[in-house]
Amino acid sequence: MANALKNLSHNEFLDFTQLSKGKDVTLNLGAALGLCRGGAIPSKVPLLWLGLFWISLLSIPGIYFWSDPRFIILSIFLAWLGARRSKRAAMAATWRELKGKGTLTATQQKELYEYLVQNDWLYLSSPEDHLFPPYDTSGGAPE
């Protein structure tokens, strides 16, 4: 499986994202979270939502022992919400920077694009990768 983006420069990628096929580009969630947490992408929103996740998760034992256990459901919901929003905010911040609508300079955007494509964290599969292998109709074990 070859990454079709390895043949595109950053400027060609920006033009490609304006097309309808640009929606087929996949960004790795772990890479987006790592870039935001590591400071390569200047966005504090994913970290704030991650803080809500950890505070909610760590409050569950305290709620269980010293408060009304019915509040555990609320704490679990807030932990789920924090994790989900942290992921969405990291993805949005990374896409914003890749498409040139963020705060990074053009050189930094190009380096970010090349880094993600080189490690296959920004990916566009070729149409051949979506084809199923031929179905074996022999009906038995191989001879």
C-alpha positions in Angstrom: 0.0 0.0 0.0 1.6 3.2 -1.2 0.9 6.6 0.2 -0.2 8.6 -2.8 0.7 11.9 -1.0 4.4 11.1 -1.2 4.3 12.3 -4.8 2.7 15.7 -3.9 4.4 18.8 -2.7 2.7 21.0 0.0 1.4 23.4 -2.6 -0.1 20.6 -4.7 -1.6 19.2 -1.5 -3.3 22.5 -0.7 -4.8 22.5 -4.2 -5.8 18.8 -3.8 -7.7 19.5 -0.6 -9.9 21.9 -2.5 -11.1 19.1 -4.7 -13.8 16.6 -3.7 -11.2 13.8 -3.6 -9.4 15.8 -0.9 -11.8 14.4 1.6 -10.2 11.0 1.3 -7.0 12.1 3.0 -6.6 10.5 6.4 -4.7 12.0 9.4 -3.5 9.8 12.2 -5.2 10.7 15.5 -2.1 9.8 17.5 0.1 12.0 15.4 -2.3 14.9 15.8 -2.6 14.5 19.6 1.2 14.2 19.9 1.9 17.3 17.8 -0.6 19.3 20.0 0.7 18.0 23.3 4.3 18.4 22.2 3.9 22.0 21.3 4.6 21.7 17.5 1.0 22.9 16.9 0.2 26.0 19.0 -3.2 25.0 20.4 -4.1 24.7 24.1 -7.7 23.5 23.5 -6.9 19.8 23.3 -4.9 20.1 26.6 -7.8 21.8 28.3 -10.2 19.0 27.3 -7.6 16.5 28.4 -7.4 18.2 31.8 -11.2 17.8 32.1 -10.8 14.1 31.3 -8.1 13.5 34.0 -9.9 15.5 36.7 -13.1 13.7 36.1 -11.4 10.3 36.0 -9.5 11.0 39.2 -12.6 12.3 41.0 -14.4 9.0 40.8 -12.8 7.3 43.8 -13.3 10.5 45.9 -17.0 10.6 44.9 -17.4 6.9 45.7 -16.0 7.2 49.2 -16.9 10.7 50.4 -20.0 11.7 48.4 -23.1 10.5 46.7 -22.3 7.6 44.4 -24.9 8.9 41.9 -22.4 11.6 40.9 -20.1 8.9 39.5 -22.2 8.8 36.4 -21.7 12.5 35.8 -18.0 12.1 36.4 -17.8 9.3 33.8 -19.7 11.4 31.3 -17.4 14.3 31.8 -14.3 12.0 31.4 -15.8 10.7 28.1 -16.6 14.2 26.9 -13.1 15.4 27.7 -11.5 12.6 25.9 -13.7 13.0 22.8 -13.3 16.7 22.6 -9.6 16.5 23.1 -9.3 14.2 20.1 -11.6 16.4 18.0 -9.7 19.6 18.9 -6.3 18.1 18.1 -7.5 16.9 14.7 -9.1 20.3 14.0 -5.9 22.2 15.0 -3.7 19.9 12.9 -5.9 20.2 9.8 -6.1 24.0 10.3 -2.3 24.2 10.3 -1.9 21.8 7.3 -4.3 23.8 5.2 -2.6 27.1 5.9 -5.3 28.6 8.0 -3.4 28.5 11.3 -0.6 30.5 13.0 2.4 28.5 11.6 4.5 30.1 8.9 4.5 28.7 5.3 7.9 27.0 6.0 6.7 25.4 9.2 3.5 24.2 7.4 5.6 22.6 4.7 7.9 20.9 7.2 4.8 19.7 9.2 3.3 18.3 5.9 6.5 16.6 4.9 7.0 15.1 8.4 3.5 13.6 8.5 3.6 12.2 5.0 7.1 10.8 5.5 5.9 8.8 8.5 2.6 7.8 6.8 0.6 9.7 9.4 -1.1 11.8 6.6 -2.3 9.3 4.1 -4.1 9.0 0.8 -4.5 5.4 -0.3 -4.5 4.6 -4.0 -7.8 3.2 -5.5 -6.2 -0.3 -5.9 -5.8 -0.6 -2.1 -9.6 -0.6 -1.7 -10.1 -3.6 -4.0 -10.9 -7.0 -2.4 -8.6 -9.9 -3.3 -10.1 -12.4 -5.7 -12.5 -14.7 -4.1 -11.6 -18.4 -4.1 -14.4 -20.3 -5.7 -12.7 -23.7 -5.8 -14.8 -24.8 -2.8 -12.3 -26.8 -1.0 -8.9 -27.1 0.5 -5.8 -26.4 -1.6 -4.5 -29.5 -3.3 
